[in-house]
Amino acid sequence: FLEQRYGFFHCKKCNIRWESAYVWCISGTSKVYYKQLCRKCQVGFNPYRVESIVCKGCSQTCCSCEKKQRHINMKRPHRQDLCCRCKGMRLSCDATYSFKYIV
């Protein structure tokens, strides 16, 4: 199984940094399964750091809060054109349900 994580990226070629809540790791590890492309030079990268996505309310990864507020901006669109998972599967990460958040 794959778990959704939060990743921090850095392109050494053009020195752009970005963060993404659409990092997919092998369950129980920090091993990233899909790369993301730099928006400027289109080179694929794995994140240099990966974190669990936590609830802003209780600071837990799997919580039972009535309204889950994770440390991600749900209104910001996912860049499918830069995501190797979306390109390979032809299915947006937005439409994929993460089994980690089943309560």
N, C-alpha and C positions, 0 to 999 in steps of 0.2 A: 504494500500500500504506500501511497505518497501522502505526505502531510504538507499542508500549506504553512509557510513560514514568512518572516519579514527579513529582507536582505538589503545589504548596503553594498553598492557597486562603485567602482572607480575605473575609468578608461585611462590607461597610462599614455595612450597615443595622443588623445586630444585634451586630457586632464579634466574631463567631465565626471561629476559624481551624481549619483541618483540612488533613490531608495525605492523598494517595491514590496508590496504585500503579496505578490504573486510569485513566490519562490517555492518550488516543489522539491521537497527532500524525501529520501527514502525513510520510511517510518522508523522512529527511534534513533536516527542518526542526523548528522548535519551534512550528509552527502547530497549535493544538489544534482537533480536529475535533468533539468532543462536550463540552458543558458538564456541570457537576454542580450539583445543587440544594443550597442551604443547608438543613440539617435543621430549623432553627427557622422561617425565614420563607419557605422554598420558592422562592427566587429563584435563577435559573441563573447560574453564574459560570464563567469560564475561570480557570485558575491564574495567579497573578502570577509564578511561577517554575516552570520545568520542568527536570528532570534525567534523565539516563539511569539505568536501574536497573542497579546494579553488584553484582557478587559480593562478599560479605564476605571471602572467602578470598583472592582474587587481585586484587581491585579492578578487574576488567575487565568490560566490558558483555557481551561474548560470550566466555565462558570454556569451558574443557574440564575443569574440576574434577569430581571424581567425585561429590561432593555439593555442589550449588550452593546457597549461602547468600546470598541477595540482601538488600539493606537494607530488606526489607519483612517484615511479620509475616504469614506464610502462614496462621496459625490464625485471624486476625481476619476475620470474614465481610465480603464485599463488599455494600454497601448498594445493592441493585438499585433500590430505591424512590427513590433520590436521583441515580441515574445516567441521563443522557439517552440514552446508547447502549443500555443495557438496555431502557429504556422504548420506544425507537424500533424496535429490532430484535427485541424479545421473546426475546432470547437473552442469558444472563448473560455478563458479561465473564470470569467464572471459567471458563466452558466454552470460551472462545475461545483458541486457541493462537496465540502470537505468533511469526511467522516469524523474528524477530530472534534467537531463542534456538536456532535450528537450528545444530548444531555439525558 
